[in-house]
Structures are given as structure tokens and as C-alpha cells.
Amino acid sequence: MSETVIRTVAPPPGLLASLDPLLREWLPRQRWFAGKGRPVTGFTLVAATELLPPSARLGLYHLLVRAHQPALSARGGADRPGDCYQLLLGVREALPPRLAPALIGHPSQGPLAGRTVYEALYDTRPAELLLEALRARARIGGLRFERDPGQEIGSGLVPRLMTVEQSNSSVVYGDTFILKLLRRIVPGTNPDLELPLALAREGCPRVPPPTAWLLADPDETGATDGTGAHGAAGAPTASEPYVLGVLQPFVRGAADGWELALRELAKGEDFVAEARALGRTTAEVHTALARALPTVTLGRSRLRHMVAGMAERLEAAAQAVPALRPYADGLGSAYTALADLAAEGQTWTAQRVHGDLHLGQCLRSPAGGPSHAFGSGGQWSLIDFEGEPARPLAERRMPQPVVRDVAGMLRSFDYAARSADPPQPDWAVRCRAAYCSGYAETAGRDPRTDPVLLRAYETDKAVYEVLYEARHRPEWLQVPMAAVRRLAASGPG
């Protein structure tokens, strides 16, 4: 099908000003809002597209909005250019009861005064419109809806919003496709689209191939909201497109790896076979990524920079979390050992990796599905290649040793085991060993044969977990602290 161009009018002047007080209350309450704990002091409109005019029964706006907040360490409370968020806002006279959870508020002034504004992804028609635009490869203002011409998107697929999201939002269409809409947006190539596309070209069956994707060219939207400027001062100029969403096949009946592990723990069942299979899947994805994208050699200079970053993160975490301080020297020895090997001339190969691999990023499809379906036969697949959203995009796209992903999964087994009542650390030990053995069966190399590098990455991950839990879930702090005690006491082997 040829590309379809849909012409729309620009949003009305004063739109953002009318939404400002509502968004200041609503945005910080969303699970995917990254700036919790700091007030929102204002907004800048990066891009705006009117998808349906508000004069109709249902109005619909697509916005990219930058939220301004005080910096964490700002002296005098100075604001800084904040994160850019993707919003899909519906406008109605009043909400039907089924949409009550989606309410954002009622503007008291401006072009939407007297109307009701709500999160449009809860509503069937806006979700259908997104799929229709992807199917038609539409252009709507500065939005570009693109798809793989070799894949078809059927009609009549009923949408439903998944309500268990963390850093993004997802809509499932008739158990056939899932559309992941990124919430925190940065310009440039997003690995959540880049890596699955590369793996699809390699024919890797362990990652759902992108069917379609949504991009934005902010420079083409003409969005100024009366300020005459795109974006915030000091922000990117938006010369690069934004990746806003990815449509992929939905793995029907799949079990989330984290939930599956907890279920087996609660039943007292062994997870060794699943862990081994997951290790094979991880190695299969790593092997395909190494074929699809360039690899590099980490020499002395790059390793020194990498070790310095790990040491800086440890120092910052120890300053923020007093419980970590008694173990700082022991943890730092993991980085010293790695630096010593680098000084002796040892090198490692780095490649593109998942970047945030854990049980929650793995899906176990049910056995007995049709042989031609993605993920059939009761196998594991990996999803969500965005990397750690808090890290800069350029860092998330850097080649890394594969043990970074391995370390993340080893930590995830530990988390699952210690969340059981009572904790079952031996379960984690068995799963960790099985995962590494399964990895070696496919990759030809066991991650445990590189203990210094593996210990350094697992230590770096545990330090990150301590800082995260101390800030967001203090009741979970004992989970990474158990690993901290083990890692601080262990030697380089």
C-alpha cells in the first residue's frame, strides 16, 4: 500500500497554557513519570498534532511536552530542561463511566474550557486510529506511521490498554499485535526499534519482529504554543526524529518470566530447566546481534573509562545510602581487579546487547502452538530492548561485553529467590548455574570462565539496585544488600 498523507490543522493557540495546571497534578502520578519527588514548575511544547478536532464528539491531541523540574543537586532550586513525554489526550464533553480512570481534568480557560480531558489510550476509538494510521502508513502533521511492507495488519482488531506498565504504555490489538508507546522521548535511534529490526533481518526467532513503528519529525509540526520556539533551552534541536512507538506480534498466552519464576517458587517447583533454556535463548540473541551489528575490542583506554564509571557510581551510591559504605572497599576491589587485567594488556570483545535484561523482559510462550507462529513450541523470547531508560541514549547504544546482560539475569534470579517467603537462596544458586550452562551450550563459552569481568558487572548492577531500592522501595533494600555482602567478600575468582 502506498503512503497515505492525512492533512490536519494546527492545534489552537494557548493549548498548553490551558492544560498546564492539569498536567502538573496528573503527570507526576503516572508510573512512567521519571521525575518523582521534584515539583513540575512548567512545560514547553516540543510538538503538537491535532488528530481529531475538538469540535467533534471526540477530540484527540498528540503532544510531546517537556516537563521542567528543579535539578536534583541544583543550588538555589534552579530549573533545568526536563524530560520530554509523549501524551495522547482525548477531549469529550463528559466521560462515560468506563473511562472514569482515564480522567485528567477540566480546563478552566483556553480553547478547551468547559471540556473534559483524559488519557486517550483507555478509549477504543483513539487506539483504533493509531492502528489504522500504521496500517495506512499515514503522515499526520509531523507524525510518520511506518510499517514493514512484508507484514499485514488486519482490520477489526479490538484494542485494550495493558494496565501493568512501568516506564511505557502498551495497547494489545485482538491478541494479534502489541503497540508499545514510549513515554519518555529523546531524539535519535532508539534501540527498542533498532535492535529488533536488526534481529529480524538476521532471522532470529527469539525476538518479536517489528511490524510497524511511529516516528515524529518535530521540526515539521510548527508547534510553538505562542513562544515561537521548539523545545526547551539547552535541549536537542530535534533535527533527529523521535521514535514514539513500536508495533510487534503479541505472544499469546505467554508467561512473564518474573511471574513464572515466582509461581514456581511458591509451588516449590524447580526452575533449573527453564533457566537453562533461557540461557540458550540469551546466547542465541547475542550471537545474532554480533552478526547483525559491528563488534569492537575493548582495550586499555576504553576499559579504564568503563572502570572509572563503575567506581564513580559506587562512590555516589555510598554517599546516598549509608548502609552501603561498610562494603565500598570490598566492592571496589572488583573494579580494581578488572583494571589490573586491562593494565596487563587483556582485552574483551564488545557488541550490542539487550542492556537491561532480567526475568521481566523475558516471555515464555505456551507449548503446543502452531509451528509457524512466533514463539511457538513453548520457548523463551526477549522483549524491551530500550535499555535502562535513565541512562543517556548514546550510552545505551554503546557496544558492551555480553556479560553485562548475563549479570543482569543472574541478579534477577537472586531477586526472585529472595522475594519468596521464606527466601530461597539455594534456588537462585541452581538457576544461576543452569543459566550459565545453557548460555555456554549455544555460545560455546561459559560466562563463568571470565570471573573478573562478570564480578565487576554484577557488582555494578547490585550497586545500582541498592540506590534504586533506597530511593523507591526501601522495604526491598535487603535484597540487593545480600548480594552486596556476598560480592564484597568474594575474591576476583
N, C-alpha and C positions, 0 to 999 in steps of 0.2 A: 504494500500500500504506500502511495506517495505521501510525503509530508503534508499535513494539514495546518493551515495558518488560521488561527482564531483571533479576530481583532477585538480588543476591549478598550474601554475608556479608562483614563487615569483615575485613580481614587480621588475623592473630593478633598479640597483644601481643609486643613485642620483636623484630618482624621486622627493622627497620632495624638494631638492635644486632647481630643475628646476621649481617647482610650487610656491616656496616661494614668489617671487615678485608679482605674480599674485594674490595669496591668500591675501597678505597684503592689496591690494586695494579692492578686491571683498568681502571678508568676512565681514568687518565692515559695508558694505552697506546692508547686509541681515537683514530682520526684526527679525529673530530669533537669531541674534548675541547679546550676553548678555553684552559684554564689551564696549559698545558705549561710546565715549568720551575719550578713552585712546588708544594710538597707539599700534599696534601689533609690537612687537620687534623681534619675531621669532617664530618658530614652532618646535615641536617634534612629530615624527611619533609614535603613540601608536600602530597602527595596519594597515596593508595594504593587500588587496586581489585583485588580478587581475581576474576580471570576464570574460572579453573578451580581447584577446591580441591586442595591438595597431597596429600590423601589418595588421590586418583585416580592412575592410572598416570602422568599428566602434569598437573602443576600449573602455573598461569600467573598472574603478577602484573604489573599495570601500575603503575609508580611514577613520580612526579615528585619528584626528590631534589635538594636544594640542597647543593652541594659548597662547603665553607668552605676558603679558602686565604689565606695572607698577602698583603696588598696589595703591588703592585709596588714602591711607594715608602714602605711603612709603616715608621715609626720604631719600633724595638723589636720588629719582627716581629708587630705586632698583626693578628689575623684580621679579615676583613671578610665581610659577607654575600656569598656567591659566586653563581655561575651555577646556574640550575635546569636539570636534564637530564631528558629522558624516557627511561625504561628499560622494556623488556618482557622480563621474566625468566621463563624456564622452570625447572621443578623436576622431576627424574627420580631414580629410584634410581641409575641409571648411564646414561652416554651411549653410544649406538651409535657405531661408528667414523665414520659420515658426519657426526656432529655434534661431532667432536673439536675443530675450530677454534673452536667456539662456547663452549667451557668457560670459566666464570668462577671456579668453585672449589667447595669442600666446606665448608659451615658446620660449625664445631666445637661450637656451642652454640645455644640458642634453638629456635624451632619448626621450623627446617629442618635441625637437627643430623643428620648422617649421610646427607643427601640431596645431590644434585648440582645446582648452579645454573648456568644457561647463558644465552647470548644467544638469546632465543626466535625472533628473526626468521630464523635459519638453519633452523628447523623448519617443516615443511609445515603441520601442524595449527594452530599459533598464527597463522600467516599467513592460513590459510583462515578462521579465526574472525574476524579483523578484516574481511575482505571480506564474510562473512556478516552481520556486525553492520551494516556500511554498507548492504548491500542491504535489510536489515530496518528500517533507521532506528531502531536499538536505543538504549535508555538502560541503561547498566550502571553502577550507582553514580553517581558524578559525571561519567561519560563520556557524551557525546552524539554519536551517529553520525548524520549528516545527509547527504542527497543531493538532487540536482536531480530532481524528480519527472518531468521530461520525458526523462530518460535511464535506460535499463535497465542493470542489472548482471547478466549471465548467470551461470549456475552451471557448475560443473565446470572452472573456470579454474585451472590448475596454477600455484602461486606459485614464484618463485625470487628469492632475495636478490641484488641487484646488489652486487658487491664492490669497486667503484671509487669509493665515496663519499668525500666530504671533510667537509663540515660537517653532513651529514644522512645518512639511510639510506633506500633505496628498494627496494620489492618489486614485481616485474613479475608480472602475472597473465595467463598464456597469451598473451602478446604482444598483449593487448587493452587492459589498463589498467596504469598505474604508480602505486603509492601511495608518496608521499614523506612520510616521518615526520620531523618536525623534532626535532632533538636538544636544542638549547639553547632553552629555552622562556621567554617573557615574556608577561605578561597584556596583552590588548589586541588590536586589529585588526591581523592580520599581512598585510602587502602581498602575500605569496605566495598568499593566498586572495582578498584584496580586489581586486587589480588584474585577475587573470584572470576573476573574476566580472564586473567592470565591462566588460571587453573582450568577454566572451561576450554581455552584454546589447546591446552595440553591433554584434554580428555580425562581429567581427574574426576572420578565419580564420587569423591568423598566431600565435595562442597557443592551446594546447590548453585547451578549456573545462573547468572543474572538474565532475566527475561527482558526487563526494561528498566529505565532509570530516569530520574528527574534532575535537571540542571537549571541553574539560574545565571543569567548574564546581567548583574546589577546595573552595569553602565547603560543598558538598553531600556531600563524601566522608567527613567525620568522621575524617580521618586525623590522629592526634596522636602515635602511637607512644609513648604514655605521657607526653608532655611537656605535653599539653593546649593546644598552640598550632599553628597552621598557619604554615608558612614560617619564615623567619629574622628576627631582629630587624632592623628597618630595611628589610625587603623589602616589596614591594607587598602589599596586604591581600587580593589575589586576588578583589576584587569584580568584576573583568572576567574573562571566560572566556579560557582559553588555547586558541590554535589549535595542534593537535598534528599534523595531517597532512592532505594533500590527495590525492584520487584523480583522475587525469586520463587521457584516452586516451593510449595508448602509440603513438608514431610508429614503425611497423615499418620495420626496415631503415634507419633514419635514421643519418646520419653526424654525429658531434660536430664542430662547426666547427673546433675546435683540432686534432683528429686529422686532419681532412680537409686543413687547411692544411699541416700538417707532411708529410702524404703527398705532396701536390702539390709542395712544396718539394723533397722527397727525389728526386722524379722529374724535377725541373727544369721542371715544368709551370707555365703561367701561371695566376694566381688572380684576374685582373682582372674577368672576367665574374661570378664568384661574389661578389667584393667589391661590385661594383655592385648585384647583386641583393640582397645583404644590406643595403646602404644603403637600397634601396627598402623592404625589409621593416621596417627600423627606423623609417623615416618613417611608414609605414602604421600601425604600433603607436602611435607618438607622436600621430598625428592622431586615432586612435580614443580614446586616453586623454584628449586635450583636449576631445573631445565628451562623454565619459562623466563626467568629474570637473571640479570648478572649477579655473580658472586664476587667477593673481594677477599683479599688476605689482610688480616689484622696484624700489623707489625708493631714494633716497639712504640712508635709515636701514637698510633690510634689506641693501643691498649693502655698507654699511660693516661690518655684523655678519658677513656672509659673508666678506669680505676679511680681517677680523680673525681669523676661524677658520683660513683658509688660512695666514696669517702665523704663527699660533701652532703649527700643525702643522709648518711648515718649521723653526721655531726648535727645537721638541722633537726633530725628526729629526736636525738638525745637531748637537745636543748628544749624541745617542745614536750617530751614525755619523760619525766624523771625516772620512771620505772626502768627505762632503757639504759640509763647511764652506767650502772654497775657492770654491764655486759659490753660496753662500747669497745674496750680494748680487745676483748676476745673476738668480737665480730669483725673489727678492723683487721685482725690477723688474716682473715680470708682474703681481703683485698691486697694485703702486703704479700701474701704467698703468690697471688696472681701476678703482681707487679714484678716479683723476683723472677718468675719464669719468663716474663716478657723481656726483662733485662738480660737474661741468659740467651735470648735470641729465639725463643719458642714463638711460633705464630699459630693462628687459628683461621679457619675459613668462616666468613660471614655471608649471610644471604637474607633474603626477605623471609620473615616468619610471621606467625599469627600476631604476636605482640601482647596478647592479654589472654592467654589460654588457661582455662580452668574448666571444671566439670559443667558449669552453667553454660559454657559455649559449645557444648557437645550434645548431639541428638542421637538417640538410639532408636532406629526405626523398627517397627514390629516385623517379626519373621512371617513369611508366607505371602508377602505382597507380590504383585505382578512383576515378572522378571525384568520388564522394560522400564519400570518406574524408578525414578531417582531414589536412592537409599533403600531399595527393596532388599529382602533377604535377611533382615534383622541385623543390619550393620550400623556402625557409627559414622556420623558425619560431623564436620566442624562448621561453625557459623560465626558471624560477627567478627569480621577482620578489621574493625575500626582501630584496634589497639587501645591503649589506655587513654581515654578522652582528655584527661587532664594534661597530658604531655603535648608539646607542640607538634604540629602535623609533620614538619620536616624530620623531627626525631622519630616519629612513628614510622616513617618510610625508610629509615636507615637500615642497611643490612646488619644483622645481628647473628651471633652464633646460635645454632639451633637449640642449645641447652637453655636458652632463655625461656622458650616455650616449655621445655621439659621441666625446668624448675617451677614454673607456674602450675603445672599439673601436679607435681609432687606436693606442693603446698596445698593444693585443693583437696587431695586425698587426706592430708593431715587435718584440714578444716572439717571435712565430713566426719572423720573419726572422733574428733574432739567435741563435735556438736551433739553426739549421741549421749544418752543418759542411761548408764554411766559412760564416760568416754572410753573408746576402744583403740588405744594407740597401736596395738598389735595388728589390728585390721589395716591401718594405714601402712605399716611396715610391709605387710604382704602385698598390698596393692601397688605400692611404690616399686617394689622389686619386680612384680609382674609387668607393670607398665614399661619399665626399662628393658626387660627381656623381650617384650613384644616389639618395642621400638627397634631393638638390635636385630630381630628376625627379618625385618624389612629393610632397614637402613644398612645393615652389615656392620654396624658399630654401636656398642653399648655406651650410653651416656655416662655410665659409672666408671668407664675407663679414663675419663677426664675429670678426676675428682676435684682438682683445684678450681677449674673453671665452673663446674657445677655448684660447688660450695659457695663461690662468690656470687653467682646469680641467685641461688636460693636465699642467701643472706640478704642480698639487696631486696628481694621480694618480701622477706619477713620484716625487714625494717619498714618498708612501705606499708605493710599490713598493720604494724604497731601504730604508726602515725594515723592511719585511716580509722582504726577502731577507737583510738583515744579521742578522736575528734567527733566521730559519728555514732559509734556503738560501744561505749565504754564497757558494757557488760560482756562483750566478746573479746576484750583485750587479753584475757588469759590464753586464748587460742594461739595467736602469734607469739606471745611471750614464752610459751612452752617450747616453740621452735627456736626462739632466741637463746634460751638457756642451752639447748642441745647444740646449736651451731657455734655459740661462743666457746663451748667446752671442747668441741671436736678439733682435731688437728687437720692439716691440709689433706690427709687421706680419708 
